[in-house]
Amino acid sequence: MNSFDWLSHMGIPEVDTFDIVEVKFKGGRKDYYRNVDFLSLTTGDPVVVDVPSGHHIGYVSLQGELVRLQMQKRKIKNDDEILRIYRIATEKDIEKWTEAKNREIPTLYRCKQIVDELGLKMKMSDIEYQADNSKATFYYSADERVDFRELIKVLAGEFRIRVEMRQISLRQEAGRIGGLGVCGRELCCSTWLVDFKNVSTSAARYQNLSLNPGKLSGQCGRLKCCLNYELDTYMDAIKDIPQIERPLMTESGPAKLQKTDIFRKMMWFSYNNENDWHSITCERVKEILEINQKGKKVFNLQVNEASDIEDLAAKSTRELELLDKKFSSNTPNKKKRKSRNKNRGPKSENVPQKASESNSNQNINPTQGQDNKQPKASQNQGNDSRSKKNRNKNRNRNRNQKGGPPIQGTNPPKRQGDKKPNPKPTAEAKPVAGESKKMDQVKNKERKPAGKRKFPPRKNQGPNPNSPENE
């Protein structure tokens, strides 16, 4: 069922239980009946009720104190006119009722044919048979008054029943047929809505809805009843919003209203129909309207005079300074870290440079069974400056201590067992096969760092005895 008893958990004493029950029939029609025999009923039970001409079957939809409130809302008096409930429907009662319901659709089609034959301007919507199969109620809709006396005679003679004609509105017609709304729920008019109120287009205007009849109209073709649900809330919120009949006058140009947020109390304006919208509060709009009524203009929507902009700029700069002071404690650490990284970077880069310098200064000339020897030409060129000669000697000493070859252009220190160097330089010095491999390995190790810059040989370096030019 589409109703919820929100008073069931209140713990109302059973002695004061209201004895009237709400019963629902086909098409959402509801009526009230008295439980004279105090039957133990629950929501959804089929019951047999008394009607003016026989009996009918319906379902219990509400009982208890909620029924009292609904009767007060619908202005129904608790008097002797309220009919009684006979009993809970049995299987035989339900079988007879289903047989009567099966006659509704064929009767509706035949009734439409008779209406067309008689030429009546009316639309047949629905038919409801009583459970005792003795009476049928025909629901129709029409724009004007219709003389259906001849129609009643034809229907009574053909179907052998008592006929009752009842005119309904388009909203009631949609409620009887039923369906789903755009919200995804069952129609309000077919579930709980009983009283239909007039809905005007002003309800859509107050709620800032687009006046599109395709979206605002329901399945009945009229404006949706749900437009009235939140109308009172919008009416209360609109009281604090100023009415704008003309654009706001500013030195930047006339500002026209583009949008209004009723609940946030914000309004959007644009200068000279531009695409950029500027939002201001309703209080600010009232201030501008008062200034414009005096025949004055404001500088823009935010400030009244140009000097106020400078105050806003100074205020913003102060806020930025406060932010800088707030985050200034973290900046020195970052600078220190960056300086450490900078100091580490060049050291790592200097290592391959020295290696390349030493590689460019090295000219190895090995012989079998002897240490490396130097020609006289390199010694003569190395004696140009004493400072360079001493520097090369220190390098050669460190080199010999580590086990590396001496640098060309310097006099290697004499060791015990070493032979004296040849006084005359040889034209060609061919390396031994065993030591040439060691030389290649040393060169390959020094050439490992890829992408590093290789420096040219120094000016005071001697000739390379292994170069093809010497040949």
C-alpha positions in Angstrom: 0.0 0.0 0.0 1.0 3.6 -0.5 0.4 4.8 3.0 2.5 4.5 6.1 1.2 4.5 9.7 3.6 6.8 11.4 1.7 6.6 14.7 2.0 2.8 15.1 5.0 3.1 17.3 3.5 5.7 19.6 2.0 3.2 22.0 -1.6 4.5 21.9 -3.9 2.4 24.3 -6.3 0.0 22.5 -9.3 1.3 24.5 -9.3 4.6 22.6 -8.8 2.9 19.2 -10.7 4.8 16.5 -13.4 2.5 15.0 -13.5 3.9 11.5 -11.4 2.4 8.8 -10.3 3.8 5.4 -11.0 1.5 2.5 -9.4 1.9 -1.0 -11.2 0.9 -4.2 -10.3 0.8 -7.9 -8.6 3.9 -9.4 -7.4 5.3 -6.0 -10.9 6.1 -4.8 -11.1 6.0 -1.0 -14.0 6.0 1.5 -14.5 5.5 5.2 -16.5 2.7 6.9 -17.2 1.9 10.5 -15.9 -1.3 12.1 -19.0 -2.2 14.1 -18.1 -5.8 14.8 -14.6 -4.8 15.9 -12.9 -7.1 13.4 -9.1 -7.6 13.8 -8.0 -5.9 10.5 -4.6 -5.3 9.1 -3.5 -3.0 6.2 -4.2 -4.7 2.9 -7.1 -7.1 4.0 -10.0 -7.4 1.5 -13.3 -6.5 3.3 -16.9 -6.6 2.2 -18.5 -3.2 2.8 -22.0 -1.8 2.6 -23.0 0.4 -0.4 -26.4 2.1 -1.2 -27.3 -0.6 -3.6 -25.7 -3.9 -2.6 -22.2 -4.6 -1.4 -18.7 -4.0 -2.7 -15.2 -5.2 -1.9 -12.2 -3.0 -1.1 -8.8 -3.1 0.7 -8.0 -1.6 4.1 -5.6 1.3 3.6 -5.6 3.0 7.0 -6.9 2.5 10.5 -6.5 4.1 13.9 -5.7 7.7 14.7 -4.5 8.5 11.2 -8.1 8.0 10.0 -9.4 10.6 12.4 -6.8 13.1 11.1 -7.7 12.3 7.4 -11.4 12.8 8.1 -10.7 16.2 9.7 -8.6 17.1 6.7 -11.3 16.1 4.2 -14.1 17.6 6.5 -16.0 14.4 6.9 -18.3 14.2 9.9 -18.4 11.2 12.2 -22.2 10.6 12.1 -24.7 7.9 11.2 -24.2 8.4 7.5 -21.0 6.4 7.6 -21.7 2.8 6.4 -20.4 -0.3 8.0 -18.1 -3.2 7.3 -19.8 -6.6 6.9 -16.9 -9.0 7.1 -13.5 -10.0 5.8 -13.9 -11.2 2.2 -14.0 -15.0 1.7 -12.9 -16.9 -1.4 -16.4 -17.0 -2.8 -16.7 -13.3 -2.5 -13.4 -12.8 -4.3 -14.4 -15.2 -7.1 -17.6 -13.3 -7.8 -15.7 -10.0 -7.8 -13.1 -11.3 -10.3 -15.9 -12.4 -12.6 -17.4 -8.9 -12.5 -14.0 -7.3 -13.1 -13.5 -9.4 -16.2 -16.5 -7.8 -17.8 -15.1 -4.2 -17.5 -12.8 -4.1 -20.6 -15.4 -5.6 -23.1 -18.0 -3.3 -21.7 -15.7 -0.3 -22.2 -15.0 -1.1 -25.8 -18.7 -1.6 -26.6 -19.7 1.6 -24.8 -17.2 3.6 -26.9 -18.9 2.2 -30.1 -22.3 3.2 -28.8 -21.1 6.7 -28.0 -19.8 7.0 -31.6 -23.1 5.8 -33.0 -25.0 8.3 -31.0 -22.6 11.1 -31.8 -22.0 12.2 -28.3 -19.0 14.5 -27.5 -17.7 12.6 -24.5 -14.7 10.4 -23.8 -15.2 7.2 -21.9 -12.3 6.7 -19.4 -13.1 3.7 -17.1 -15.8 1.4 -15.9 -16.1 -0.1 -12.4 -18.4 -3.1 -11.6 -19.6 -3.7 -8.1 -18.6 -7.0 -6.5 -22.2 -8.3 -6.5 -22.4 -7.7 -10.3 -25.5 -5.6 -10.1 -24.3 -2.1 -10.9 -21.6 -0.5 -13.1 -20.3 3.1 -12.8 -19.2 4.7 -16.1 -16.5 7.4 -15.8 -16.3 9.9 -18.7 -14.8 13.4 -19.4 -16.3 16.1 -21.6 -15.7 19.8 -22.2 -19.4 20.6 -22.3 -22.6 19.2 -20.9 -23.8 16.0 -22.5 -27.3 14.6 -22.8 -26.7 10.9 -22.1 -30.3 9.8 -21.3 -30.5 7.8 -24.5 -27.0 6.2 -23.8 -28.2 5.0 -20.3 -31.2 3.2 -21.9 -29.0 1.5 -24.5 -26.4 0.4 -21.9 -29.0 -0.9 -19.4 -30.8 -2.9 -22.0 -27.7 -4.5 -23.5 -25.7 -5.3 -20.3 -28.7 -6.0 -17.9 -27.3 -3.9 -15.1 -28.0 -0.6 -13.4 -25.9 2.2 -14.9 -24.4 5.2 -13.2 -22.7 8.0 -15.2 -20.1 10.1 -13.4 -18.1 12.9 -15.0 -14.5 13.4 -13.9 -11.8 15.9 -14.7 -8.6 15.3 -16.7 -6.6 15.0 -13.5 -9.0 12.4 -12.0 -8.9 10.6 -15.3 -5.1 10.3 -15.1 -5.4 9.1 -11.5 -7.8 6.3 -12.4 -5.6 5.2 -15.3 -2.4 5.4 -13.3 1.2 5.5 -14.5 4.7 6.7 -13.6 5.9 10.2 -13.5 9.2 11.8 -14.6 10.4 11.3 -11.0 10.2 7.5 -11.4 7.4 7.1 -8.8 3.8 6.3 -9.2 1.5 9.3 -9.9 0.5 11.2 -6.8 -3.1 11.5 -8.1 -3.4 7.7 -8.3 -1.9 7.0 -4.8 -2.5 9.6 -2.1 -3.6 12.9 -3.6 -7.3 13.5 -3.2 -7.9 17.2 -3.4 -6.8 18.8 -6.7 -5.8 22.5 -6.5 -5.3 24.9 -9.3 -1.7 25.2 -10.6 -0.7 28.5 -12.4 2.4 29.4 -14.4 3.3 31.9 -11.7 4.3 28.9 -9.5 7.0 28.0 -12.1 8.2 31.7 -12.4 8.7 32.0 -8.6 10.8 28.8 -8.6 12.9 30.0 -11.6 11.8 27.2 -13.8 11.8 27.3 -17.6 8.3 27.9 -19.0 8.4 24.9 -21.2 5.0 23.3 -21.4 6.5 19.9 -22.3 8.4 19.7 -19.0 5.8 21.4 -16.8 2.8 19.4 -17.9 1.9 16.0 -16.6 0.3 13.0 -18.2 -3.1 14.6 -17.9 -2.0 17.5 -20.1 -2.2 20.1 -17.3 0.4 21.6 -15.1 2.0 19.2 -12.6 0.5 19.2 -9.2 4.0 18.9 -7.6 4.7 22.6 -8.6 2.6 23.6 -5.6 4.6 21.5 -3.1 7.5 23.8 -2.6 5.8 27.0 -3.6 5.3 28.3 0.0 9.0 27.9 0.8 10.0 29.9 -2.3 7.5 32.6 -1.5 9.0 33.0 2.0 12.6 33.2 0.6 11.6 35.8 -2.1 10.6 38.4 0.5 14.3 39.3 1.2 15.2 39.6 -2.5 14.9 43.1 -4.1 12.9 43.6 -7.2 14.9 45.0 -10.1 12.9 46.7 -12.8 15.9 48.4 -14.6 19.6 47.8 -14.9 22.0 49.0 -12.2 23.9 52.2 -13.2 27.7 52.0 -12.8 30.6 53.9 -14.3 31.6 50.7 -16.0 28.2 50.6 -17.7 24.7 49.4 -17.0 24.6 46.0 -15.2 21.7 43.8 -16.2 20.3 41.0 -14.0 21.1 37.5 -15.4 20.4 35.1 -12.6 19.1 34.9 -9.0 19.8 32.3 -6.3 16.9 32.6 -4.0 18.1 30.5 -1.1 21.8 31.7 -1.2 20.6 35.3 -1.7 23.1 35.9 -4.5 22.5 37.8 -7.8 24.5 37.7 -11.0 24.9 40.8 -13.3 26.7 41.5 -16.5 28.0 44.7 -18.1 26.5 45.6 -21.5 25.3 42.0 -22.1 28.8 40.5 -21.8 29.5 36.9 -21.2 31.2 37.5 -17.9 28.8 37.5 -14.9 29.6 39.2 -11.6 28.0 37.9 -8.4 27.0 40.1 -5.5 24.8 39.7 -2.5 21.2 41.0 -2.2 22.3 43.6 0.5 24.8 45.0 -2.0 22.1 45.3 -4.6 19.9 47.2 -2.2 22.8 49.7 -1.5 23.3 50.3 -5.3 19.6 50.8 -5.8 19.5 53.5 -3.0 22.5 55.2 -4.6 21.0 55.1 -8.1 17.7 56.6 -6.7 19.7 59.7 -5.6 21.0 60.1 -9.2 24.5 58.9 -8.5 26.5 56.0 -10.0 28.9 53.6 -8.3 32.3 52.8 -9.7 31.4 49.1 -10.2 29.3 46.4 -8.6 31.9 45.7 -5.9 32.9 49.2 -4.7 31.3 52.6 -4.7 34.4 54.7 -5.5 37.7 54.2 -7.2 39.7 54.8 -4.0 38.1 51.8 -2.5 39.9 49.6 -5.1 43.3 50.8 -3.7 42.2 49.8 -0.2 41.2 46.4 -1.5 44.6 46.1 -3.3 46.4 47.0 -0.1 44.4 44.5 1.8 45.2 41.8 -0.6 49.0 42.7 -0.4 48.8 42.4 3.4 47.3 39.0 3.1 50.1 38.0 0.7 52.7 39.3 3.1 51.2 37.3 6.0 51.2 34.2 3.8 54.9 34.8 3.0 55.8 35.2 6.7 53.9 32.0 7.4 55.8 29.9 4.9 59.1 31.7 5.2 60.4 29.2 7.9 60.5 26.5 5.3 62.4 28.4 2.6 66.0 28.4 4.2 66.0 24.7 4.5 65.1 24.4 0.8 68.0 26.8 0.0 70.5 24.8 2.0 69.4 21.6 0.3 69.8 23.2 -3.0 73.3 24.5 -2.1 74.4 21.1 -1.0 73.2 19.6 -4.3 75.0 22.3 -6.2 78.3 21.6 -4.3 77.9 18.0 -4.9 77.2 18.3 -8.6 80.5 19.9 -9.8 82.6 17.5 -7.8 81.2 14.6 -9.5 81.7 16.3 -12.8 85.3 17.2 -12.1 86.3 13.5 -11.8 86.0 12.5 -15.4 87.5 15.9 -16.4 90.7 15.0 -14.5 90.6 11.6 -15.9 90.3 13.0 -19.4 93.2 15.4 -18.7 95.3 12.6 -17.5 94.3 10.5 -20.5 95.2 13.3 -22.8 98.6 13.8 -21.0 99.4 10.1 -21.0 101.5 8.7 -23.9 102.5 5.2 -23.1 105.5 3.5 -24.8 106.1 0.1 -23.3 109.0 -2.2 -24.1 109.6 -5.8 -23.2 111.2 -6.4 -19.8 111.6 -2.6 -19.2 109.6 0.3 -17.7 108.2 2.9 -20.0 110.8 5.3 -21.5 110.4 8.8 -22.8 112.1 10.4 -25.8 114.3 13.5 -25.5 111.9 15.6 -27.5 109.2 15.4 -24.8 111.8 16.2 -22.1 113.0 19.3 -24.0 109.4 20.6 -24.4 108.7 19.7 -20.7 111.6 22.0 -19.5 109.8 25.2 -20.8 108.5 26.2 -17.4 109.6 24.9 -14.0 106.1 25.1 -12.5 104.7 22.8 -15.1 107.6 20.4 -14.8 107.2 20.1 -11.0 103.5 19.6 -11.5 104.1 16.8 -13.9 106.6 15.2 -11.6 104.2 15.2 -8.7 101.6 13.6 -10.9 104.0 11.0 -12.2 105.1 10.1 -8.6 101.4 9.6 -7.6 100.9 7.6 -10.7 103.9 5.3 -10.0 102.8 4.8 -6.4 99.4 3.6 -7.6 100.9 1.4 -10.3 99.9 3.4 -13.3 102.0 4.5 -16.3 104.0 7.8 -16.1 102.9 10.9 -17.9 104.7 11.9 -21.1 106.9 14.9 -20.8 108.2 14.1 -17.3 111.3 12.3 -16.0 110.1 9.2 -14.2 111.9 8.4 -10.9 114.7 5.8 -11.1 114.2 2.5 -9.4 116.7 -0.1 -8.4 117.3 -2.5 -11.3 116.1 -0.1 -14.0 118.2 0.5 -17.0 119.3 3.9 -18.1 117.1 5.5 -20.9 118.5 5.5 -24.4 120.1 8.9 -25.1 118.9 8.8 -28.7 115.1 8.7 -29.4 114.0 6.0 -31.7 112.0 6.8 -34.7 109.4 4.1 -34.0 108.5 2.4 -30.8 106.4 -0.7 -31.4 104.5 -2.0 -28.3 104.7 -5.6 -27.3 101.7 -7.7 -28.0 101.1 -8.6 -24.4 101.3 -5.0 -23.1 99.2 -3.5 -26.0 96.2 -5.4 -24.6 96.7 -3.8 -21.2 96.9 -0.4 -22.8 93.6 -0.9 -24.6 92.0 -2.0 -21.3 93.2 1.1 -19.5 91.9 3.3 -22.3 88.6 1.6 -22.3 88.2 2.1 -18.5 89.0 5.8 -18.9 86.5 6.2 -21.8 83.6 4.6 -19.8 81.8 7.8 -18.7 79.7 8.5 -21.8 78.5 12.0 -22.6 81.4 13.7 -20.8 83.4 16.5 -22.5 86.8 15.5 -23.8 89.5 18.3 -23.6 92.1 18.7 -26.3 95.8 17.9 -25.5 97.9 20.6 -23.9 100.3 22.8 -25.9 103.4 21.5 -24.0 102.6 17.9 -24.7 105.1 15.9 -26.7 104.4 14.0 -30.0 102.7 10.7 -29.8 105.2 8.0 -30.9 102.3 5.7 -31.9 100.7 8.2 -34.3 100.8 7.4 -38.0 102.3 10.8 -38.8 105.6 9.8 -37.3 105.8 7.0 -39.8 
